[in-house]
Amino acid sequence: MSWSAKTALQLGRVSNLPTVWSNTLAGAALAGSNPLNGNLLIMMAAMSLAYTGGMFLNDAFDREIDAKERPERPIPSKQVKASEVFAAGFTLLAGAVMFAALAATSWGHNVLLVVILSMALCGAIVLYNMWHKNNPLSPVIMGMCRVLVILTAGFAAAEKPSVVLYFGALAMLCYLIGLTYTAKQENLGQIKNLWPLAFLAAPLLYGILKSVTDFQVLPATLILALWVGFALYFVHRREKGDIPKAVVSMIAGISLVDALLISTVSSLPIAALALVAFFLTLFLQRYISGT
């Protein structure tokens, strides 16, 4: 297997990795743990492997569609063989489970459950990649991938995670449903139905409710509201290239959702780390396609 670094980076869509890191940070914080330790880095590595493996498999499973719609992608353009991408993708998923188990062991919490959750994450990733075209439930499956990142990190970081872990996971699920629905229309250049975009409002509603009793949640809520409005502007305008712009903006916004969720349970400096992930995603998307 001989790949260029550029090919591997394109296949892995690594510009979006900071959103995975902020998901992991949010899971640990929502669980009630002090997330800033070496064990968090191990879990971030695990979730990074899961994400990258999933992106590899996405190209491998979509190779025939990409040959028609996106011939510049690595497999249709003959930069790499589909069989090699399949092998690399599944190897990365296996590594994700092993690193998740290592993180849970280091934390000393729920090792078996974390292994099960990480395997469920890998299963959801494979299911989405195998069956996302013409599947009306694919946004829910994609949302569950991010939910499982948060839950895996949460149960590794705390023996008995706080109930807010589940509220945070639900808010993220809703946001991903709206995002993934938009992404499914990327090659059409327009959104056929607008009602699924209402799911994007779930984290905002959660932030507004929490802001009533905790003022520190308000800044993150306002920032997310402005960014979602910015992304929806492209959806509304519908000029050439606007839907892809909306999609990558919403992807970066995942870290803003994480910042909001973290601000409901932890200090603003920790929430600010998710904000850093947001800006890092935007920076990397300038050089490596986020979709």
Secondary structure, DSSP 8 states (H G I E B T S, - for coil): ----HHHHHHHHTGGGHHHHHHHHHHHHHHTT----SHHHHHHHHHHHHHHHHHHHHHHHHTHHHHHHH-TTSTTTTTSS-HHHHHHHHHHHHHHHHHHHHHHHHHHTS-HHHHHHHHHHHHHHHHHHHHS-TT-TTHHHHHHHHHHHHHHHHHHHH-SS--THHHHHHHHHHHHHHHHHHHHHTGGGTS-S--GGGGGGGHHHHHHHHHHTT-GGGHHHHHHHHHHHHHHHHHHHH--TTHHHHHHHHHHHHHHHHHHHHHHTTS-HHHHHHHHHHHHHHHHHHTTS---
